[in-house]
């Protein structure tokens, strides 16, 4: 079976890539990285992505979106990874997906148009203090709901861009241990955002601390409870994997281009057998990861029976490929690759930080073993 992006999807990728090259290149990225006190959310980049429809890609048309699928969204994620672009794109798209999957018509109408237009920034808080990605560690008050409002307590960490988010989708468990999704608005009582340091200067992260914080349960959608949390996790894993393969491909491309020109003993270092073999192995690994991500996105869109296996394979392969390609970038750029002035560390640190998000490679391999062997 031949499986590839459509002409429209390839054109979408080209549009995002050219926008980043023209309007937010690596010099602009460096400006964000070297401003540790900034919010890491460049308005010009955000507005440009909104104008191109990149924020509306998964939002239904009736809520001012494009009504496309995860296969289209991963195109954007891959290009943002390739350009090591900062900003809360993934977090906002996932918040919108939570509303699309689990929200009531009223909740969707209230929030989706603003998220699609970039007027509202969203994020998701799925990882509780227990270390799992299903909300354990964040609890719903046993007293129940009052006028459709629940009360949440606990801490979620790490959370992308919580300090600039107007809406936080929180995974929390009820007294019986059943997970669900809840909406928490910025400024809610009992909500505190604690900024956290990260070596990846292309992102800003923090802990979301909840103390009897009012939250609106997501309900009335096609999914609810544990199924909604699992679906959001799968989409987060695929989009993060797409970002990682974008990082990996660009790191590999830059390394190959450099080693074609850099000379030692009068010949390009890329002609040395050890480097050629390593580059060939990396090309195979990155290519396999790219196709695994494509199929995982397709599997989610089509509700393929093997979707859980596809997502686990994609996330594990993408994390491994990004670690390997960015590590080789630093090594094979020689002495300059280790310097702050060179861009190699942007790719390396982004890969290192994103690899464990929505499940590390080891966690997904363990899940894959459970799915296929138990």
Helices and strands as residue ranges (DSSP letters): H 7-23, H 26-33, H 43-51, G 61-63, H 70-82, H 89-102, H 105-117, E 122-125, E 138-140, E 149-160, E 167-173, E 179-185, E 191-196, E 205-217, H 225-261, E 263-264, E 267-268, G 269-271, H 273-302, H 307-332, G 334-338, H 344-355, H 361-373
